[in-house]
Amino acid sequence: MEIHKRNRLQTLAIVILNYNGVKWFAEFLQGVIDHSPGSSVYVIDNASTDDSVNYLKHAFPSVNIIQNTKNMGYAGGYNEGLKYVSEDIYCLLNSDVEVTENWISPILSLFEKDADIAAIQPKILSHKDKKKFEFAGAGGGFIDNLGYPFCRGRIFFSLEEDQNQYNDTCEIFWATGACLFIRKEDFHVQGGFDSKFFAHMEEIDLCWRLKNAGKKIYYCGQSTVYHVGGGTLDTHDPHKTYLNFRNNLLMLIKNLPSDKLAGVILFRLILDGLAGIDFIFSGGWKYCRAVIRAHFSVYRLLPEYLKKRKAGTRNYFDKKYIVFQYFLKKRIKYTDLH
């Protein structure tokens, strides 16, 4: 007689990282709880100085609170807090995200169908204009041959309207950290996020490492959430510029194939310099200084990041030279790129 064992249903933890974001709890947390039946909800507090923890304890007693001893940013904060979350799948959810009914089941179904899928993101639309995609993730993330990240639905500063063009399910290069579903085992086997990144690009770096390990990253267009964006670090903060430029270069140094490394990094340093000059005229010296700071930080960290390189890293470039296609040829939609 054959005995067929039924696979155990995988457990899910919704894990929200917080730093002084009490206003977002008041706006969005009840919706997360209402639309996530059967899931545990955690808040990892990154040593907030506002009333976040007390507010959570009184307004949302069902939420599990994990308190970090200092603000470790997105990368370090999740690395530390997730040590205390035991569920099989994590959903790393920004506090400024509005979820929708039935946002979870299509994601979990994908995980059940393919054990090689390590991470999945839903469709990310703008909370400010719900007809448009949102900057962080949109319809799934990719990278070009110079290491510039972009998304279906968002190329640099141009956002597409949602006309159901990305309602599919497909493999992508990177999934957004604004709403990242990831298997616990895969997260920890890779050592989690690179804590030096603090914030920005850490999810792309992790996805690159997962793909090098033979895992898949997916987009699920049957699940939708709405993201405010800039909830923790303001869009116009020069420190955001600094982190974006620095972390992108560190990610490339860490993950590019050996035959591409020197050429791509040299080309990027030149393009970053041109961007810094443009900032002087369009945004002010503070953004140019942020680019300069980013480069000097990369020079200091170069020996450490060269040691982090591993054999077997590969290209996953979806399109070529999107910076030239976008700014010179005015190709502002994913479908326009070559």
Sequence and secondary structure as in RCSB ss.txt:
>XXXX:A:sequence
MEIHKRNRLQTLAIVILNYNGVKWFAEFLQGVIDHSPGSSVYVIDNASTDDSVNYLKHAFPSVNIIQNTKNMGYA
GGYNEGLKYVSEDIYCLLNSDVEVTENWISPILSLFEKDADIAAIQPKILSHKDKKKFEFAGAGGGFIDNLGYPF
CRGRIFFSLEEDQNQYNDTCEIFWATGACLFIRKEDFHVQGGFDSKFFAHMEEIDLCWRLKNAGKKIYYCGQSTV
YHVGGGTLDTHDPHKTYLNFRNNLLMLIKNLPSDKLAGVILFRLILDGLAGIDFIFSGGWKYCRAVIRAHFSVYR
LLPEYLKKRKAGTRNYFDKKYIVFQYFLKKRIKYTDLH
>XXXX:A:secstr
           EEEEEEESS HHHIIIIIHHHHHT TT EEEEEE   SSSHHHHHHHH TTSEEEE SS  HHH
HHHHHHGGG  SSEEEEEETTEEE TT SHHHHHHHHH TTEEEEEEEEEESSSTTBB TTTTT EEEBTT  EE
ETTEETTEE B SSTT SEEEESB  TTEEEEEHHHHHHTTSS GGG SSSHHHHHHHHHHHTT EEEEEEEEEE
EE   SSS TT HHHHHHHHHHHHHHHHHHS HHHHHHHHHHHHHHHHHHHHHHHHHT HHHHHHHHHHHHHHHH
HHHHHHHT  TT      BS HHHHHHTT   SGGG  
